[in-house]
Amino acid sequence: MSKLLLGKTALITGASSGIGLQLAQRFAQEGAAIVAADITAAKAQTAAASIQAAGGEAIGVACDVTDEEQVRIAVERAVEAFGTVHILVNNAGLQHVSLIENFPVERFDYMLRVMLIGAFIGIKHVMPLMKSQGYGRIINMASINGVVGFAGKSAYNSAKHGLIGLTKVAALEGAMDGITVNAICPGYVDTPLVRGQLEELARTRQVSLDRVLEDVIFPFVPQKRLLDVEEIAEFAAFIASDKSRGITGASLLVDGGYTAQ
């Protein structure tokens, strides 16, 4: 391992499973101290324990990203444990698939609060710290659905499109202070979040569950596969490192060719 992140502290939201957990584990392997944040305290502690068991430094922090006070406390805990925050990854997210006319307004609102407003709150609370130290890496976990539309995902698409806009503004505001802000836009990654929406996709597209990958997803993916969480984490570690200092305000696609068509 090249230890790209040696000496750095990374605060990662939604760190208990899927991409978030893989990011936390990979960043730790690259030398970073990890603040694993999750809405459930027990899950945050379990994620931190998995990193500690592998020889890394980590703490788990309960944090509802829609609650500004909880985000403030999470940043405070990071500073108490490790001195500062060098890297913020806004990864917390959820999915709901439904046609607009059937989409519950309260669900739409909550998804935007988690994936867009939550990211804004996180950036708001680390930006002064990063500016004071003249260094920072902020990664917003967006999606191909922040670049293209997908029927049935009005809330997810809206949140991820907004997140890309937020990324650009934050990149401009941090550019003179050694801070880079980028959005990683994965395609379909083999995670519980994606697996969990296959039944909803089958219903909205009126195909059988055993055909949903072949009939609904793979026609849009030239590589005809789901991405691995490991390849997203490896790319994110590069973007979080000093090697990526010239990349900011970008929407970085890792999508198996989805948007090339």
FITORGU-943330 format. One record per residue (C-alpha): x negated, z negated, y negated; residue in one letter. Coordinates in Angstrom, 2 decimals, decimal comma, padded with zeros to 5 digits. Layout:
// FITORGU-943330
+---------+---------+---------+--------+
:      xx :      zz :      yy : marvex :
+---------+---------+---------+--------+
:       X :       Z :       Y :      A :
...
+---------+---------+---------+--------+
***
This chain:
// FITORGU-943330
+---------+---------+---------+--------+
:      xx :      zz :      yy : marvex :
+---------+---------+---------+--------+
:  000,00 :  000,00 :  000,00 :      M :
: -001,37 :  001,00 : -003,41 :      S :
: -000,02 : -002,09 : -005,26 :      K :
:  001,43 : -000,01 : -008,08 :      L :
:  003,25 : -003,05 : -009,50 :      L :
:  000,63 : -005,75 : -009,08 :      L :
:  001,08 : -008,51 : -011,64 :      G :
:  004,52 : -007,33 : -012,71 :      K :
:  007,86 : -009,15 : -012,54 :      T :
:  010,98 : -007,18 : -011,66 :      A :
:  014,58 : -008,30 : -012,18 :      L :
:  016,87 : -006,29 : -009,92 :      I :
:  020,66 : -006,57 : -009,94 :      T :
:  022,75 : -005,88 : -006,87 :      G :
:  019,68 : -006,81 : -004,84 :      A :
:  021,34 : -008,12 : -001,69 :      S :
:  021,99 : -004,85 :  000,16 :      S :
:  021,57 : -001,08 :  000,20 :      G :
:  019,38 :  000,48 : -002,46 :      I :
:  019,00 : -002,79 : -004,36 :      G :
:  017,57 : -004,69 : -001,40 :      L :
:  015,26 : -001,83 : -000,48 :      Q :
:  014,01 : -001,66 : -004,10 :      L :
:  013,35 : -005,39 : -004,13 :      A :
:  011,42 : -005,25 : -000,86 :      Q :
:  009,44 : -002,17 : -001,84 :      R :
:  008,57 : -003,50 : -005,30 :      F :
:  007,34 : -006,71 : -003,66 :      A :
:  005,18 : -004,68 : -001,30 :      Q :
:  003,73 : -003,00 : -004,38 :      E :
:  002,74 : -006,40 : -005,75 :      G :
:  005,66 : -007,33 : -008,02 :      A :
:  007,26 : -010,75 : -008,21 :      A :
:  010,98 : -010,26 : -007,64 :      I :
:  014,04 : -011,81 : -009,22 :      V :
:  016,78 : -010,78 : -006,81 :      A :
:  020,09 : -011,03 : -008,66 :      A :
:  023,46 : -010,75 : -006,99 :      D :
:  026,99 : -011,85 : -007,78 :      I :
:  026,88 : -014,11 : -004,69 :      T :
:  024,27 : -016,87 : -004,78 :      A :
:  023,88 : -017,01 : -001,00 :      A :
:  023,23 : -013,27 : -000,77 :      K :
:  020,71 : -013,42 : -003,62 :      A :
:  018,88 : -016,24 : -001,85 :      Q :
:  018,90 : -014,33 :  001,45 :      T :
:  017,37 : -011,28 : -000,25 :      A :
:  014,67 : -013,46 : -001,84 :      A :
:  013,98 : -015,16 :  001,50 :      A :
:  013,43 : -011,79 :  003,20 :      S :
:  010,77 : -010,97 :  000,61 :      I :
:  009,13 : -014,38 :  000,92 :      Q :
:  009,06 : -014,03 :  004,71 :      A :
:  007,10 : -010,80 :  004,30 :      A :
:  004,56 : -012,54 :  002,08 :      G :
:  005,96 : -011,63 : -001,32 :      G :
:  006,99 : -013,69 : -004,32 :      E :
:  010,70 : -013,87 : -005,04 :      A :
:  013,55 : -016,01 : -006,27 :      I :
:  017,26 : -015,43 : -005,84 :      G :
:  019,60 : -015,75 : -008,80 :      V :
:  023,40 : -015,66 : -008,86 :      A :
:  024,44 : -013,25 : -011,59 :      C :
:  027,71 : -011,55 : -012,42 :      D :
:  026,44 : -008,69 : -014,59 :      V :
:  029,74 : -008,53 : -016,48 :      T :
:  029,17 : -012,09 : -017,76 :      D :
:  026,67 : -012,10 : -020,63 :      E :
:  025,85 : -015,78 : -020,23 :      E :
:  025,00 : -015,32 : -016,57 :      Q :
:  022,74 : -012,39 : -017,44 :      V :
:  021,03 : -014,46 : -020,14 :      R :
:  020,44 : -017,26 : -017,62 :      I :
:  019,06 : -014,80 : -015,04 :      A :
:  016,50 : -013,54 : -017,56 :      V :
:  015,70 : -017,14 : -018,48 :      E :
:  015,18 : -018,01 : -014,80 :      R :
:  012,82 : -015,04 : -014,44 :      A :
:  010,76 : -016,20 : -017,40 :      V :
:  010,66 : -019,78 : -016,09 :      E :
:  009,53 : -018,65 : -012,64 :      A :
:  007,13 : -015,84 : -013,48 :      F :
:  006,47 : -015,92 : -017,23 :      G :
:  008,23 : -012,73 : -018,31 :      T :
:  010,15 : -009,66 : -017,19 :      V :
:  008,26 : -006,38 : -017,03 :      H :
:  010,82 : -004,35 : -015,08 :      I :
:  014,62 : -004,35 : -015,14 :      L :
:  016,59 : -002,38 : -012,57 :      V :
:  020,31 : -002,12 : -013,30 :      N :
:  021,52 : -001,41 : -009,79 :      N :
:  024,72 : -003,43 : -009,31 :      A :
:  027,60 : -001,16 : -008,44 :      G :
:  030,74 : -000,53 : -006,44 :      L :
:  032,97 :  002,35 : -005,46 :      Q :
:  036,67 :  003,15 : -005,29 :      H :
:  038,01 :  006,59 : -004,42 :      V :
:  041,49 :  007,58 : -005,54 :      S :
:  043,21 :  010,34 : -007,44 :      L :
:  043,67 :  009,50 : -011,13 :      I :
:  047,44 :  009,12 : -010,86 :      E :
:  046,98 :  006,44 : -008,18 :      N :
:  043,91 :  004,73 : -009,64 :      F :
:  044,60 :  001,10 : -010,66 :      P :
:  043,71 :  000,59 : -014,32 :      V :
:  042,25 : -002,84 : -013,63 :      E :
:  039,94 : -001,35 : -010,98 :      R :
:  038,82 :  001,40 : -013,37 :      F :
:  038,11 : -001,21 : -016,05 :      D :
:  036,17 : -003,46 : -013,69 :      Y :
:  033,98 : -000,63 : -012,39 :      M :
:  033,00 :  000,34 : -015,93 :      L :
:  032,25 : -003,30 : -016,72 :      R :
:  029,92 : -003,62 : -013,73 :      V :
:  028,08 : -000,31 : -013,89 :      M :
:  028,02 :  000,47 : -017,62 :      L :
:  028,68 : -002,64 : -019,68 :      I :
:  026,68 : -004,74 : -017,21 :      G :
:  023,69 : -002,44 : -017,67 :      A :
:  024,08 : -002,65 : -021,44 :      F :
:  024,07 : -006,46 : -021,29 :      I :
:  020,96 : -006,47 : -019,12 :      G :
:  019,10 : -004,15 : -021,47 :      I :
:  020,23 : -006,19 : -024,47 :      K :
:  018,69 : -009,34 : -023,03 :      H :
:  015,36 : -007,92 : -021,82 :      V :
:  014,67 : -005,58 : -024,73 :      M :
:  013,46 : -008,29 : -027,17 :      P :
:  011,15 : -009,72 : -024,50 :      L :
:  009,75 : -006,30 : -023,64 :      M :
:  009,26 : -005,42 : -027,30 :      K :
:  007,42 : -008,67 : -027,95 :      S :
:  004,96 : -007,95 : -025,13 :      Q :
:  004,68 : -004,24 : -025,92 :      G :
:  005,60 : -003,23 : -022,39 :      Y :
:  008,67 : -002,62 : -020,27 :      G :
:  010,21 : -000,45 : -017,60 :      R :
:  013,99 : -000,17 : -017,42 :      I :
:  015,55 :  001,77 : -014,58 :      I :
:  019,27 :  002,46 : -014,56 :      N :
:  020,54 :  003,41 : -011,13 :      M :
:  022,87 :  006,26 : -011,99 :      A :
:  023,98 :  008,99 : -009,58 :      S :
:  024,51 :  012,69 : -009,19 :      I :
:  028,03 :  011,71 : -010,27 :      N :
:  026,52 :  010,98 : -013,67 :      G :
:  025,61 :  014,67 : -013,89 :      V :
:  028,47 :  016,42 : -012,08 :      V :
:  032,08 :  015,51 : -011,44 :      G :
:  033,67 :  014,67 : -008,11 :      F :
:  037,42 :  014,51 : -007,57 :      A :
:  038,65 :  011,04 : -006,69 :      G :
:  035,84 :  009,21 : -008,47 :      K :
:  037,10 :  008,97 : -012,05 :      S :
:  035,77 :  005,46 : -012,67 :      A :
:  032,44 :  005,97 : -010,91 :      Y :
:  031,84 :  009,29 : -012,68 :      N :
:  032,78 :  007,81 : -016,05 :      S :
:  030,49 :  004,82 : -015,59 :      A :
:  027,52 :  006,89 : -014,42 :      K :
:  027,93 :  009,53 : -017,16 :      H :
:  028,02 :  006,70 : -019,69 :      G :
:  024,97 :  005,08 : -018,10 :      L :
:  022,96 :  008,25 : -018,66 :      I :
:  023,97 :  008,22 : -022,33 :      G :
:  022,95 :  004,56 : -022,59 :      L :
:  019,63 :  005,42 : -020,97 :      T :
:  018,85 :  007,98 : -023,67 :      K :
:  019,67 :  005,60 : -026,52 :      V :
:  017,67 :  002,73 : -025,03 :      A :
:  014,72 :  005,07 : -024,41 :      A :
:  014,69 :  006,05 : -028,08 :      L :
:  014,93 :  002,44 : -029,21 :      E :
:  012,05 :  001,33 : -026,98 :      G :
:  009,78 :  004,33 : -027,32 :      A :
:  007,43 :  002,84 : -029,92 :      M :
:  007,10 : -000,47 : -028,07 :      D :
:  005,66 :  000,62 : -024,73 :      G :
:  009,08 :  000,62 : -023,06 :      I :
:  010,35 :  003,44 : -020,89 :      T :
:  013,99 :  003,75 : -019,89 :      V :
:  015,07 :  006,17 : -017,19 :      N :
:  018,08 :  006,87 : -014,99 :      A :
:  017,54 :  007,64 : -011,33 :      I :
:  020,34 :  009,84 : -010,02 :      C :
:  020,48 :  009,70 : -006,23 :      P :
:  022,63 :  011,98 : -004,17 :      G :
:  024,35 :  010,66 : -001,08 :      Y :
:  022,19 :  007,85 :  000,30 :      V :
:  022,84 :  006,24 :  003,67 :      D :
:  024,02 :  002,85 :  002,40 :      T :
:  027,03 :  000,59 :  003,04 :      P :
:  028,48 :  001,82 : -000,27 :      L :
:  028,47 :  005,45 :  000,89 :      V :
:  029,53 :  004,67 :  004,45 :      R :
:  032,36 :  002,57 :  003,06 :      G :
:  033,85 :  005,44 :  001,08 :      Q :
:  033,98 :  007,99 :  003,92 :      L :
:  037,47 :  006,89 :  004,97 :      E :
:  038,73 :  007,20 :  001,39 :      E :
:  037,13 :  010,64 :  001,06 :      L :
:  038,71 :  011,74 :  004,32 :      A :
:  042,11 :  010,65 :  003,02 :      R :
:  041,83 :  012,27 : -000,42 :      T :
:  040,41 :  015,49 :  001,06 :      R :
:  042,85 :  015,46 :  004,01 :      Q :
:  040,21 :  015,82 :  006,73 :      V :
:  039,53 :  013,70 :  009,80 :      S :
:  037,05 :  010,83 :  009,46 :      L :
:  034,69 :  012,31 :  012,05 :      D :
:  034,49 :  015,52 :  009,98 :      R :
:  034,12 :  014,06 :  006,48 :      V :
:  030,32 :  014,37 :  006,32 :      L :
:  030,30 :  017,94 :  007,61 :      E :
:  033,37 :  019,13 :  005,68 :      D :
:  033,25 :  017,16 :  002,42 :      V :
:  029,68 :  016,06 :  001,68 :      I :
:  027,20 :  018,35 :  003,43 :      F :
:  028,61 :  021,59 :  001,96 :      P :
:  027,21 :  020,34 : -001,37 :      F :
:  023,84 :  019,19 :  000,04 :      V :
:  021,42 :  022,00 :  000,92 :      P :
:  019,30 :  019,64 :  003,04 :      Q :
:  022,42 :  018,73 :  005,08 :      K :
:  021,58 :  015,05 :  005,35 :      R :
:  022,09 :  011,67 :  003,77 :      L :
:  019,04 :  010,42 :  001,90 :      L :
:  017,16 :  007,35 :  003,14 :      D :
:  017,04 :  004,24 :  000,97 :      V :
:  013,27 :  004,19 :  001,49 :      E :
:  012,74 :  007,46 : -000,37 :      E :
:  014,77 :  006,20 : -003,34 :      I :
:  012,75 :  002,98 : -003,40 :      A :
:  009,44 :  004,83 : -003,22 :      E :
:  010,40 :  007,03 : -006,15 :      F :
:  011,67 :  004,04 : -008,14 :      A :
:  008,37 :  002,21 : -007,60 :      A :
:  006,55 :  005,14 : -009,20 :      F :
:  008,94 :  005,18 : -012,17 :      I :
:  008,45 :  001,42 : -012,56 :      A :
:  004,67 :  001,77 : -012,58 :      S :
:  002,10 :  002,54 : -015,26 :      D :
:  001,69 :  006,02 : -013,77 :      K :
:  005,07 :  007,05 : -015,23 :      S :
:  004,37 :  006,00 : -018,83 :      R :
:  005,13 :  009,49 : -020,20 :      G :
:  008,56 :  009,67 : -018,57 :      I :
:  011,39 :  008,21 : -020,63 :      T :
:  015,00 :  009,04 : -021,44 :      G :
:  015,18 :  011,16 : -018,30 :      A :
:  017,90 :  011,63 : -015,69 :      S :
:  015,82 :  011,92 : -012,54 :      L :
:  017,58 :  013,63 : -009,64 :      L :
:  016,86 :  012,74 : -006,03 :      V :
:  019,69 :  014,57 : -004,36 :      D :
:  018,62 :  016,78 : -001,46 :      G :
:  019,32 :  019,84 : -003,62 :      G :
:  022,92 :  018,88 : -004,51 :      Y :
:  022,64 :  019,92 : -008,17 :      T :
:  020,49 :  022,99 : -007,53 :      A :
:  023,51 :  025,07 : -006,54 :      Q :
+---------+---------+---------+--------+
***
